[in-house]
Amino acid sequence: MLLYKMKGILKNRLLIIGLVLGSVILPSCKDWLYLEPQDAIIVQEYWQSKEEVHAAAMGIYSSMVSDHPWKFFTWGEIRGEMVKSDYASTNYAYVNNGDILPTLNVVKWAPLYRTINYCNNLIAQAPQVLDRDPSFTQADLNVYLSEAYAVRALMYFYLTRFFQEVPLVLEATLTDEQEARVPKSSQQVILKQILEDLELAEKYAVRSYGDLESDKGRITVYAINTIQANVNLWTNDYDKSIEAANKVIASGNYGLVPGDDLWLTTLFHETNSIEGIFELQYSLQNLNPFYNNLSLSRLFYANADIMDTYFPINIYMPADSADIRGDRGSFRSSRNYNLWKYIGINRSVAKEQDDATSNFIVYRYADVLLMKAEALAMRGNGGDFEESLRLIKLIRARANAADETQYIMDGEVLDTRSLISYIVNERAREFMFEGKRWLDVLRNARRNNYERMDLIEDMVLVAAPYNRMQIIKNKYQDTLSHYFPIPQDDINAGYPVLEQNPFYEY
């Protein structure tokens, strides 16, 4: 039996309905149809019509909604200094203590490979529908292939940034675990494949699907350009990163949400705002996991010891004039430092449990501006420095950032090191708790043979428990420790083909 998931115009998504193999229930023209097979393989008989190709494409997005956002959040934050957890028995306590083990659930990558396999299935099977359904055109196929290639690239981009070397599976597999039987590829090879997939995806991507929810929740050409800008920062190709960012900027489709009292409501509660580029969509029928994990169970909360560092309090200024991203923006000090981005309806009122419908934002316009600023800083000449600083000022002006955090004064001589430090700190404020912190620090630390190892060391000094500080600092001197271990279950299934990250071999 195949499982289908439908999404109505009021986000009535993830309603599961079964049907007999080979039969199809068609949605209305306003519905999204989601396919999520019981296993990763899709039977040959399924690929008969354009509706089934559409269902398979939408199933790719559906597969990301359940597990991925929480993984993206935890992977990006638990080794940073922004969050803390009191749950000593959880995986996160091990990570915080510097004891990252291959057996921990937190390092399991299966959900991402499941999505990759859905992409591989569509890439392999959808072209044959051209001969089976006369109403299915080459142009239709190209759009769906663009989405599949782009999502596959995004999944591998997450995997290689957190695990470095991973199995590169480009063909559909029979089971979700089959990737364990494929040896790892180097990060260089994986990044090359990612860029090739994105180049192909860009060629056939749409600029708009004709409705807001699809434009934010499905891959557009501008989502692809944003991923390209990010990937090229990791490959140190700053010209291409700037070129990709400029495509998004020049589109005129995006802007910064105004930095007023509605900033939190518009950007993080209502979501799908002018600032959003790619967001994983939630609804009343499929609530996001963050409210339960961050409000009811309070699994993570803001590290109060450093919030004043990023958002200094000026007792001589009215409270409402403070940085909108600080207290009552990203966190809420009066509620035990809850991560307010995921809990608040506005700066004062919290959501109810059944109102946790906000999307998880993968990329937004502020990210594009700061990625371009970083690429300009790394390219390194006077004009680039000035433009980089201008983009940083745009972000800070929107947020009403405190003067105390303006590390570079007007008229000061600019250089790459000081600008990168400024950008890393500004990204910390702008994307606090959005799953980007470890990636931002690692990306900038590792350049030029870890020329900026100080960025990691400074973070460790703040994040590590006092009695574990020196131990963790010593571990981080081995750069292989900056990546997660391969999940032990996959090592067991793929042995001896799949080898463990040497740092975690005991």
C-alpha positions as CSV (number, residue, x, y, z in Angstrom):
1,M,0.0,0.0,0.0
2,L,1.1,3.5,-0.7
3,L,0.6,6.3,1.8
4,Y,-0.5,9.7,0.4
5,K,-0.5,13.0,2.2
6,M,-2.6,15.9,1.1
7,K,-2.3,19.6,1.9
8,G,-5.3,21.9,1.5
9,I,-5.5,25.6,1.1
10,L,-5.6,26.1,4.8
11,K,-2.5,24.0,5.3
12,N,-4.6,20.9,5.8
13,R,-1.5,18.8,5.2
14,L,-0.2,15.5,6.2
15,L,-3.6,13.9,6.2
16,I,-2.8,10.3,5.5
17,I,-5.0,8.2,3.2
18,G,-4.3,4.7,2.0
19,L,-5.1,3.4,-1.4
20,V,-4.8,0.2,-3.3
21,L,-1.6,-0.3,-5.3
22,G,-2.0,1.1,-8.8
23,S,-5.0,3.3,-8.0
24,V,-4.8,7.0,-7.6
25,I,-6.9,9.6,-5.8
26,L,-6.6,12.9,-7.4
27,P,-6.5,16.1,-5.3
28,S,-8.2,19.3,-6.2
29,C,-6.2,21.8,-8.1
30,K,-5.5,23.8,-4.9
31,D,-4.1,20.8,-2.9
32,W,-0.6,19.6,-2.5
33,L,-0.4,15.8,-2.8
34,Y,2.3,14.1,-0.7
35,L,3.7,10.7,-1.4
36,E,5.5,8.9,1.4
37,P,6.2,5.2,0.6
38,Q,6.5,2.6,3.3
39,D,10.0,2.0,2.2
40,A,12.4,4.0,0.1
41,I,11.7,2.0,-3.1
42,I,8.7,3.1,-5.2
43,V,7.2,0.3,-7.2
44,Q,7.5,0.5,-11.0
45,E,3.8,0.4,-11.5
46,Y,3.4,3.7,-9.6
47,W,5.0,6.0,-12.2
48,Q,2.2,6.3,-14.7
49,S,0.9,9.9,-14.7
50,K,1.8,13.5,-14.1
51,E,-0.3,13.4,-10.9
52,E,1.9,10.6,-9.5
53,V,5.1,12.5,-10.4
54,H,3.7,15.5,-8.6
55,A,2.8,13.4,-5.6
56,A,6.3,12.0,-5.5
57,A,7.8,15.5,-5.7
58,M,5.7,16.7,-2.9
59,G,6.6,13.6,-0.9
60,I,10.2,14.9,-0.9
61,Y,9.1,18.0,1.0
62,S,6.9,16.0,3.3
63,S,9.8,13.7,4.2
64,M,11.8,16.7,5.5
65,V,9.1,18.1,7.8
66,S,8.9,15.5,10.5
67,D,12.6,15.0,11.5
68,H,14.8,17.4,9.7
69,P,14.2,20.8,11.4
70,W,14.9,19.4,14.9
71,K,18.1,17.8,13.6
72,F,19.2,21.0,11.8
73,F,18.5,22.9,15.1
74,T,20.3,20.5,17.4
75,W,23.2,19.8,15.1
76,G,23.8,23.5,14.7
77,E,23.4,24.6,18.3
78,I,24.4,21.9,20.8
79,R,28.2,22.5,20.3
80,G,27.8,26.2,20.4
81,E,27.5,28.5,23.3
82,M,24.0,29.9,22.8
83,V,21.9,27.1,24.4
84,K,22.0,25.1,27.6
85,S,20.1,22.0,28.8
86,D,19.5,20.7,32.2
87,Y,18.6,17.2,31.0
88,A,21.6,15.3,32.2
89,S,20.4,12.0,30.8
90,T,20.0,13.1,27.2
91,N,22.3,12.8,24.2
92,Y,22.8,16.6,24.5
93,A,24.5,16.3,27.8
94,Y,27.1,14.0,26.3
95,V,27.8,16.4,23.5
96,N,28.0,19.3,25.9
97,N,30.6,17.4,27.9
98,G,32.6,16.7,24.8
99,D,31.7,13.0,24.8
100,I,30.2,12.7,21.3
101,L,29.6,9.0,20.7
102,P,28.7,7.0,17.6
103,T,25.9,5.4,19.5
104,L,24.0,8.6,20.3
105,N,20.7,9.2,18.7
106,V,21.5,12.8,18.0
107,V,24.1,11.8,15.3
108,K,21.8,9.5,13.3
109,W,21.5,10.6,9.7
110,A,18.8,8.2,8.4
111,P,16.1,10.9,7.9
112,L,18.3,12.8,5.5
113,Y,19.2,9.8,3.5
114,R,15.6,8.9,3.3
115,T,14.9,12.2,1.7
116,I,17.9,11.7,-0.6
117,N,16.5,8.4,-1.7
118,Y,13.1,10.0,-2.5
119,C,15.0,12.5,-4.7
120,N,17.0,9.7,-6.4
121,N,13.7,7.8,-7.1
122,L,12.1,10.8,-8.8
123,I,15.3,11.5,-10.8
124,A,15.4,7.9,-12.0
125,Q,11.7,7.2,-12.5
126,A,9.9,10.4,-13.5
127,P,11.4,10.7,-17.1
128,Q,9.6,7.5,-18.2
129,V,6.2,9.1,-17.5
130,L,6.7,11.3,-20.6
131,D,5.9,8.1,-22.7
132,R,3.0,7.1,-20.5
133,D,1.0,10.3,-20.0
134,P,0.7,12.6,-23.0
135,S,-0.3,15.5,-20.8
136,F,3.0,15.4,-18.9
137,T,5.5,17.6,-20.8
138,Q,9.2,18.0,-20.8
139,A,8.8,21.4,-19.1
140,D,6.8,19.8,-16.3
141,L,9.5,17.1,-15.8
142,N,12.3,19.7,-15.8
143,V,10.7,21.5,-12.9
144,Y,10.3,18.4,-10.8
145,L,13.8,17.3,-11.6
146,S,15.1,20.7,-10.5
147,E,13.4,20.3,-7.2
148,A,14.8,16.8,-6.6
149,Y,18.4,17.8,-7.6
150,A,18.2,20.9,-5.4
151,V,16.9,19.1,-2.3
152,R,19.4,16.3,-2.8
153,A,22.1,18.9,-2.9
154,L,20.8,20.6,0.3
155,M,20.7,17.2,2.2
156,Y,24.3,16.4,1.2
157,F,25.3,19.9,2.1
158,Y,24.0,19.4,5.7
159,L,25.6,16.0,5.9
160,T,29.1,17.0,4.7
161,R,29.2,20.0,7.0
162,F,28.3,18.0,10.0
163,F,30.0,14.6,9.2
164,Q,32.6,15.7,6.6
165,E,33.0,12.4,4.7
166,V,29.7,10.5,4.0
167,P,28.4,7.9,1.5
168,L,27.5,9.7,-1.7
169,V,24.5,7.8,-3.0
170,L,23.2,9.0,-6.3
171,E,20.9,6.1,-7.3
172,A,17.7,4.9,-5.7
173,T,18.3,2.2,-3.1
174,L,16.0,-0.6,-1.9
175,T,16.0,0.2,1.8
176,D,16.6,3.3,3.9
177,E,19.7,1.6,5.3
178,Q,21.4,0.6,2.0
179,E,23.6,3.7,2.0
180,A,25.6,2.0,4.8
181,R,27.0,-0.4,2.2
182,V,28.5,2.5,0.2
183,P,32.0,3.8,1.2
184,K,32.5,7.4,2.2
185,S,33.4,10.1,-0.3
186,S,35.7,13.0,0.6
187,Q,34.2,16.4,1.4
188,Q,35.8,17.8,-1.8
189,V,34.0,15.2,-3.9
190,I,30.7,15.8,-2.1
191,L,30.8,19.5,-2.5
192,K,31.7,19.2,-6.2
193,Q,28.6,17.0,-6.6
194,I,26.4,19.4,-4.7
195,L,27.5,22.3,-7.0
196,E,26.8,20.2,-10.1
197,D,23.4,19.3,-8.8
198,L,22.6,22.9,-8.1
199,E,23.8,24.1,-11.5
200,L,21.5,21.6,-13.2
201,A,18.6,22.5,-10.8
202,E,19.1,26.2,-11.5
203,K,18.7,25.7,-15.3
204,Y,15.1,24.5,-15.0
205,A,13.9,26.0,-11.7
206,V,10.9,28.3,-11.6
207,R,10.9,31.8,-10.2
208,S,7.3,31.3,-8.9
209,Y,4.7,28.6,-8.5
210,G,1.9,31.2,-8.4
211,D,1.1,31.2,-4.7
212,L,2.9,32.3,-1.6
213,E,3.0,29.0,0.3
214,S,4.5,27.2,-2.7
215,D,7.0,29.9,-3.4
216,K,8.3,29.7,0.2
217,G,7.8,25.9,0.8
218,R,9.1,24.6,-2.5
219,I,12.5,25.1,-4.2
220,T,12.6,28.1,-6.5
221,V,15.5,29.4,-8.5
222,Y,16.2,31.9,-5.7
223,A,16.4,29.1,-3.1
224,I,18.9,27.4,-5.3
225,N,20.9,30.6,-5.7
226,T,20.9,31.0,-1.9
227,I,22.2,27.5,-1.4
228,Q,24.9,28.2,-4.1
229,A,26.0,31.3,-2.2
230,N,26.4,29.2,0.9
231,V,28.2,26.3,-0.7
232,N,30.6,28.6,-2.4
233,L,31.5,30.1,0.9
234,W,32.6,26.6,2.1
235,T,34.6,26.0,-1.1
236,N,36.2,29.5,-0.8
237,D,35.0,30.6,-4.2
238,Y,34.0,34.1,-3.1
239,D,33.3,35.4,-6.6
240,K,30.7,32.7,-7.3
241,S,29.2,33.2,-3.8
242,I,28.7,36.9,-4.5
243,E,27.3,36.2,-8.0
244,A,24.7,33.8,-6.5
245,A,23.8,36.2,-3.7
246,N,23.4,39.0,-6.2
247,K,20.8,37.0,-8.2
248,V,18.6,36.8,-5.1
249,I,19.1,40.5,-4.3
250,A,18.5,41.6,-7.9
251,S,15.2,39.6,-8.1
252,G,13.5,42.2,-5.9
253,N,11.4,39.4,-4.5
254,Y,12.8,39.6,-1.0
255,G,13.5,42.1,1.7
256,L,14.0,42.5,5.4
257,V,11.0,42.4,7.7
258,P,10.7,45.8,9.4
259,G,12.4,45.9,12.8
260,D,9.3,47.0,14.8
261,D,7.0,45.3,17.3
262,L,5.7,43.0,14.6
263,W,9.1,41.7,13.6
264,L,8.8,38.5,15.7
265,T,5.2,38.0,14.7
266,T,5.7,38.4,11.0
267,L,9.0,36.6,10.6
268,F,8.8,33.8,13.2
269,H,5.2,33.3,14.1
270,E,3.2,33.9,10.9
271,T,6.2,32.9,8.7
272,N,6.2,32.9,4.9
273,S,7.2,36.6,5.1
274,I,8.9,38.7,2.5
275,E,12.2,37.7,4.2
276,G,11.7,33.9,3.8
277,I,13.4,32.2,0.9
278,F,12.9,28.5,1.8
279,E,10.8,27.4,4.8
280,L,9.6,23.9,5.8
281,Q,5.9,24.2,6.2
282,Y,3.8,23.3,9.3
283,S,0.1,23.5,10.0
284,L,-2.7,22.7,12.5
285,Q,-2.6,19.1,11.2
286,N,1.1,18.9,11.5
287,L,2.5,21.0,14.4
288,N,6.2,21.8,14.5
289,P,8.2,20.0,17.2
290,F,9.8,23.1,18.7
291,Y,6.9,24.2,21.1
292,N,6.8,20.9,22.9
293,N,10.6,20.6,23.1
294,L,11.3,24.2,24.0
295,S,8.3,25.3,26.0
296,L,6.6,22.3,27.6
297,S,9.7,20.2,28.3
298,R,12.2,23.1,28.1
299,L,14.8,20.8,26.6
300,F,16.9,23.8,25.7
301,Y,17.0,27.4,26.8
302,A,19.2,30.4,26.2
303,N,22.6,30.6,28.0
304,A,21.9,33.5,30.3
305,D,25.6,33.9,31.0
306,I,26.3,35.3,27.5
307,M,23.1,36.9,26.5
308,D,24.3,40.3,27.9
309,T,27.4,39.9,25.8
310,Y,25.5,39.8,22.5
311,F,22.7,42.1,23.7
312,P,24.1,44.5,26.3
313,I,21.6,46.3,28.5
314,N,21.8,50.1,28.6
315,I,20.0,51.2,31.8
316,Y,19.8,54.7,30.5
317,M,17.8,53.7,27.4
318,P,14.1,52.7,27.2
319,A,13.7,48.9,27.1
320,D,11.7,49.1,23.9
321,S,14.7,50.7,22.2
322,A,16.9,47.7,22.6
323,D,17.9,45.3,19.8
324,I,14.8,43.5,18.7
325,R,16.7,40.2,18.5
326,G,17.5,40.2,22.2
327,D,15.2,39.8,25.2
328,R,11.6,39.2,24.1
329,G,12.9,38.6,20.5
330,S,15.2,35.6,20.4
331,F,14.8,34.7,24.1
332,R,12.7,35.7,27.1
333,S,14.5,36.3,30.3
334,S,11.3,36.6,32.4
335,R,10.4,33.1,31.3
336,N,13.6,31.3,32.4
337,Y,15.3,32.2,29.1
338,N,12.9,30.3,26.8
339,L,13.9,30.4,23.2
340,W,11.2,32.9,22.3
341,K,11.6,32.7,18.5
342,Y,9.8,29.4,18.7
343,I,7.4,30.2,21.4
344,G,6.2,33.8,21.1
345,I,3.3,35.0,19.1
346,N,4.6,38.5,19.7
347,R,7.1,40.1,22.2
348,S,4.8,39.5,25.1
349,V,2.4,36.6,24.4
350,A,3.3,33.0,24.0
351,K,1.7,30.5,21.7
352,E,-0.7,27.8,22.9
353,Q,0.3,24.2,22.3
354,D,-2.1,23.8,19.4
355,D,-0.9,27.0,17.7
356,A,2.6,25.7,16.9
357,T,2.1,26.1,13.2
358,S,5.1,28.3,12.4
359,N,7.5,27.1,9.7
360,F,11.1,26.2,10.2
361,I,13.1,28.8,8.2
362,V,16.0,27.2,6.3
363,Y,17.1,30.4,4.5
364,R,16.0,34.0,4.7
365,Y,17.1,37.2,3.0
366,A,19.2,38.4,6.0
367,D,21.3,35.3,5.4
368,V,21.9,36.2,1.8
369,L,23.1,39.7,2.8
370,L,25.5,38.4,5.4
371,M,26.8,35.6,3.2
372,K,27.6,38.3,0.6
373,A,29.3,40.4,3.3
374,E,31.4,37.4,4.3
375,A,32.5,36.7,0.7
376,L,33.3,40.3,0.1
377,A,35.4,40.4,3.3
378,M,37.3,37.3,2.3
379,R,37.9,38.6,-1.3
380,G,39.7,41.4,0.5
381,N,40.1,44.8,-1.1
382,G,39.1,48.3,-0.1
383,G,35.9,48.5,-2.1
384,D,34.8,45.0,-1.0
385,F,35.5,45.9,2.6
386,E,33.3,49.0,2.4
387,E,30.4,47.1,0.7
388,S,30.7,44.3,3.3
389,L,30.4,46.8,6.1
390,R,27.4,48.4,4.4
391,L,25.6,45.1,4.3
392,I,26.4,44.5,8.0
393,K,25.0,47.9,8.8
394,L,21.7,47.1,7.0
395,I,21.2,44.1,9.2
396,R,22.1,46.0,12.4
397,A,20.0,49.0,11.4
398,R,16.9,46.8,10.9
399,A,17.5,45.3,14.4
400,N,18.3,48.5,16.1
401,A,21.6,46.9,17.3
402,A,23.2,48.4,20.4
403,D,26.1,50.8,19.9
404,E,28.2,48.6,22.3
405,T,28.2,45.8,19.7
406,Q,29.4,48.0,16.9
407,Y,33.0,46.6,16.9
408,I,34.1,48.6,13.8
409,M,33.7,52.3,13.9
410,D,33.0,54.6,11.0
411,G,36.3,55.7,9.4
412,E,38.2,52.8,10.9
413,V,40.7,51.1,8.6
414,L,39.2,47.8,7.6
415,D,40.8,44.4,7.2
416,T,39.7,40.8,6.6
417,R,40.3,39.5,10.1
418,S,38.3,42.3,11.9
419,L,35.5,42.1,9.3
420,I,35.1,38.3,9.7
421,S,35.0,38.6,13.4
422,Y,32.4,41.3,13.1
423,I,30.3,39.1,10.7
424,V,30.6,36.0,12.9
425,N,29.3,38.0,15.9
426,E,26.6,39.6,13.9
427,R,25.4,36.3,12.5
428,A,25.3,35.0,16.1
429,R,22.8,37.8,17.0
430,E,20.8,37.6,13.8
431,F,20.5,33.8,13.6
432,M,20.5,32.9,17.3
433,F,18.9,29.5,17.8
434,E,18.3,28.9,14.1
435,G,20.7,26.0,13.8
436,K,23.5,28.0,12.2
437,R,25.9,28.8,15.0
438,W,28.4,25.8,14.8
439,L,28.4,26.0,11.1
440,D,29.2,29.7,11.1
441,V,32.1,29.3,13.5
442,L,33.5,26.2,11.8
443,R,33.3,27.7,8.3
444,N,35.3,30.7,9.3
445,A,37.7,28.9,11.6
446,R,38.8,26.3,9.1
447,R,39.9,28.6,6.3
448,N,43.6,28.8,5.4
449,N,44.5,25.6,7.4
450,Y,42.5,26.7,10.5
451,E,43.9,30.2,10.6
452,R,41.0,31.2,12.8
453,M,41.0,28.3,15.3
454,D,40.6,31.1,17.9
455,L,36.9,31.3,16.9
456,I,36.3,27.7,18.1
457,E,38.5,28.1,21.1
458,D,36.7,31.2,22.3
459,M,33.4,29.4,21.9
460,V,34.6,26.4,23.9
461,L,35.7,28.7,26.7
462,V,32.1,29.9,27.0
463,A,30.2,26.7,26.2
464,A,32.0,24.0,28.0
465,P,31.4,23.0,31.6
466,Y,34.1,24.4,33.8
467,N,35.4,21.0,34.8
468,R,35.5,19.8,31.2
469,M,36.9,23.0,29.6
470,Q,40.5,21.9,29.1
471,I,39.5,18.4,28.0
472,I,37.2,19.7,25.3
473,K,39.7,22.3,24.2
474,N,42.3,19.6,23.8
475,K,39.9,17.4,21.8
476,Y,39.1,20.3,19.4
477,Q,42.8,20.6,18.5
478,D,42.2,17.5,16.4
479,T,40.2,18.9,13.5
480,L,38.4,15.6,12.9
481,S,36.6,16.2,16.2
482,H,34.8,19.1,14.5
483,Y,32.6,16.6,12.7
484,F,30.2,14.0,14.1
485,P,31.0,10.3,14.2
486,I,29.4,8.0,11.6
487,P,26.3,6.4,13.4
488,Q,27.3,3.1,14.9
489,D,24.3,1.3,13.5
490,D,25.4,2.2,10.0
491,I,29.0,1.2,10.7
492,N,27.8,-2.2,11.8
493,A,25.6,-2.6,8.8
494,G,28.2,-1.4,6.3
495,Y,31.4,-2.9,7.8
496,P,34.1,-3.1,6.4
497,V,33.0,-0.8,3.5
498,L,31.9,2.1,5.7
499,E,34.7,3.4,8.0
500,Q,34.4,5.4,11.1
501,N,35.7,9.0,11.4
502,P,39.2,8.2,12.8
503,F,38.7,10.6,15.8
504,Y,36.0,8.3,17.2
505,E,37.8,5.0,16.7
506,Y,38.5,3.5,20.2
